Structures are given as structure tokens and as C-alpha cells.
């Protein structure tokens, strides 16, 4: 979140932080996807987010973390090939939540 001495700026930045806005409440089924080699988001950030969400949420809906250990996953690398290779996992997760059996 950077360094800021301005308390107003710090409060504003926290409104954008998914991690800082986790509250004890019910959340929908969630699939969090990231990559070990992502240059924009370090691998521990989504892991930390999922751990806090699991400890805080009040429901029993699925909360899954999918971490790609092999490929770059930045927006710059998100091409058609990347979309096609990650899509089946995401699609299967959505179908399951909708009750669609294959």
C-alpha cells in the first residue's frame, strides 16, 4: 500500500484493499487464481487473502485457491493460449456451483 504519512490517504487506500475489507459474513463460492511467477502479485498475497477469508467467513461455501506453479500470469501474458488452458478449471468450478453435472 506504499508509504504515506497522510492518514486520509491511508484510509482511502484501505478502501481499495480486498484483504483489509474482509469481514465476518457469508461469501459466495469463490475461486481465487494466481501464479507463482506473476510479476504483479506475489504468490503469498492471494494465499494470505484466502487464509484470512477462510478464518473469517461465516458460511460453508467453497473457497478454492488455484496457484499456477509454471506459467507467467500477468495481464501482458494473458493471451488466447493462457485463457484456454485456465478456462476448464474455472468453468468446472462454475458448473459445480450451478448444479450442472457433466
Steps between C-alpha positions, in 0.01 A plus 500: 500500500803728492629744755278788597497727799162640399234312701231599250700342218553184705125469567427550130754236397348250743161538331661347189661210688307170475708357786423787738128487416437136595224489760324223691211432262384247244691503169401328176696202372837641396785384278817708545756449224861619491846400386829438673671698223267800486710817502206718611367302798737293712380144567459556873245780453214281367604224744479745791166634370349150479630407846344812656174450310480134614557604861245784485208394279187368668371263230591157368521600132810372318808720501770370267850622424654402166867588474670450164857395575631508145379789286509878511154636573522875454264695279781533245516120467125443501461387143262253336717203601501601867123550492438160350721317748349656812142507379408132565582529873301821539213372288478173694490695827214718368304199373533330837359805678209514255423132561584397144626143481716396214 
